[in-house]
C-alpha cells in the first residue's frame, strides 16, 4: 500500500511540475521577444504559488521597468521572496539594492555584503565579485556584524553547505 502512495505522489509531482517549467520557459521566451507584459502574465501565477524563479524574474521586470513602471520597492520585495527560498540571483539583487540604497532610505553595506556572501554560497558566479567590491567600502565592525548575520541565515538557507 505504501508503494502505491509513493508512486502516485511521484507521478502527481511529475505531471504537476510540467506546467511550472512550461510557464517559466514561456515567460523567458516572451522576455527574449521583448513582450514583457506577456512574460509577467506567465510569471505571476507561478510566483503566487511560491516559485522562486518566477519571483526573481518579476523582480527583474520591476527593477528595470520592463512591461511595468519601474518600482524599486516592488522589485526589492519580489527579490526578497525568492532570496528567502535560497535563489542566488535574487540574493545578489537584494545585495545590490542594499549596496546602492535604491528604493530605501540609505545604503546598508552590512546587509549588502551578507546577501552577496549568501548568493556566492548558493552558486551565483558574480556574487563573489560584488562581495569583493562592497567589502572595500566597509569598516571592520560592519564586516563582523555581517558575518554574524551570514551565520544566522546560512544554516537556514543552506543547511547542508
Beta strands, then each sheet from edge to edge (+ up, - down):
end
